[in-house]
């Protein structure tokens, strides 16, 4: 029997108004009157102001870094880490979507060392000791970064020009506290609510079905699937529905715990490739990628996919339910309005498959429940790029 590991993850505060706990939690971790770095998504300045007021009211000295973009650059991590060093920061608070949380986590992890952040890409070297504690406050419900030991960032791609998405990994990256307040997600547009919610769903499905899946990943993953299947449509249709938004936010956290234990699969390899080559939003990219792989995955792992299907409301035994999962999943994509058409990108399927096989994506392919040959992966990419064309 294989030995498996379960990390309990960060302490989590969940529910409307949970942000009120930010000041006390920060004081506990940093100490009275300490300097705190707030890494904030520039798209939500009003929410950052609220968070800063909670921290200031607790007597903490707040510095704000908001130069964060989607697929954040290594230079942005370096800038945040340098600010933390220069001001003797004792705590980092990340507020925003996955990009802001990842910058906060990685800046806190490397602030105590002089090595450039690129030295830690793809776990080329261990993260330095003495990481600053991090509190994660997600304003979307999708990435699960508030629960994981991984951070995604981008570096210049010497081969193709542009940037390549890479990752850093280590226990130093796991936040100490996650504050899950659905009120922080109310202003998220319907399209982003859909895309981020589907991101969480893909995390949950892949963590429940890939080669590394076991009870410690499947328990939170299947609950995340159930919550998203029940509440994502409502969260998209009625942005002020705090119950629905809270359930999707909790699902994203649980799915984050699941991938932290078991990892992801082919949808993330393809999704990261789409992000690197064409800047496709991560949630949309992985959501569409899973749609073209789900049926063939289910054929080789019917028991695991049958459990996922039942969590989505499909009835029947493993084989019967697994056979209906792809259809149920695609129906959900349609119901939440996820844009399926990638034909305008002008990408070559073979080029996309090559990007998916690069070292930064290869572990995701290796974890997938089904091994795809080069030709099969090229075919998946062809279907992915043409599936939504009129």
Secondary structure, DSSP 8 states (H G I E B T S, - for coil): ----------EEEESTTGGGGHHHHHHHHH-TT-EEEEEE-GGGHHHHHHHHHHHHHTT-EEEEE----SS-BHHHHHHHHHHHHHTT-SEEEEEESHHHHHHHHHHHHHTTS-S-GGGGGGGSS---S---EEEEEESSSS--GGG-SEEEEEEE-TTTSSEEEEEEE-GGGS-SEEEE-GGGGTTS-HHHHHHHHHHHHHHHHHHHHSTT--HHHHHHHHHHHHHHHHHHHHHHH-TT-HHHHHHHHHHHHHHHHHHHHH---HHHHHHHHHHHHH---HHHHHHHHHHHHHHHHHHH-HHHHHHHHHHTT--S-HHHHHHHHHHHHHHHHHHTT-----GGG---HHHHHHHHTSHHHHHHHHHSSS---HHHHHHHHHHHHHTT--
